Amino acid sequence: GAAAMTPVLVADSIGKAFGGRAVLKSASLWLHAGTVTALMGRNGAGKSTLIRIAVGLLAPDYGTIRFHERLYTRTRLHVLARQGLFYLPERSLLSRSFTLREHARAFAPRASRAEIEAVTDFLGITHVLDQYAEEISGGERRRADLALALLRRPACLIADELFLGITPKDAELIGAAIRRLTEQDGCAVLVTGHEIRTVLDVADDVAWLTAGTTHALGAPQAALAHDQFRREYLALR
């Protein structure tokens, strides 16, 4: 129906300059329920800037954000979070001062012990539930971030550099968690990353950010067949 067609989050014609240098000129994102969108682009293309604007951490110079059809020229992360946005920054969400179990209780106060353990079992981290973030591997930290997202059941998950520096096994579990969020909870997901194969494996749609603007390339197969994207981003002739 019409509701299914309405994007959960839209960043429309976003512009942002730093010290007179335009990083974003007209960048847009449409995130749909039950869909994983991959935002691709070179380092310095402005992916993190666009994400920080979309989640309310940075004010755009122009353009608007729509979340659940409410229009904002400037929003705040805590406002969007209350309405179901979950932001995973490039660095893990986990605080050094708490165990994973304490994080789970803080992020999902209504979740039972059994629910917490079901989610951590799914992600293979139940054995580190009572450890602190610095005592576990980077891949386990990233899986713990995803466990918190699964417990929260967000309407929209935005994950910057989701697969950075982790093993293929970790990537597989994280991919499974992303699919569970989209398929079971109808979550709208945005991921970024330079691990092209891994990112495209979880993606339904690809957006390419280059020269300050975004291009909707469609499904991963269409993106891989797109001449300019192949030449300029994948460096394939």
FENHU-V741074 format. One record per helix or strand of 3 or more residues. SS is the DSSP state (H for helix, E for strand). FROM is the first residue (numbers start at 1). LEN is the number of residues. If there is no record, write none. Layout:
((SS & FROM & LEN) (SS & FROM & LEN))
This chain:
((H & 2 & 4) (E & 9 & 10) (E & 21 & 11) (E & 36 & 5) (H & 47 & 8) (E & 62 & 6) (E & 70 & 3) (H & 77 & 6) (E & 85 & 4) (H & 100 & 8) (H & 113 & 10) (H & 126 & 3) (H & 133 & 3) (H & 138 & 15) (E & 156 & 4) (H & 168 & 18) (E & 188 & 5) (H & 196 & 7) (E & 205 & 6) (E & 213 & 6) (H & 220 & 5) (H & 227 & 6))
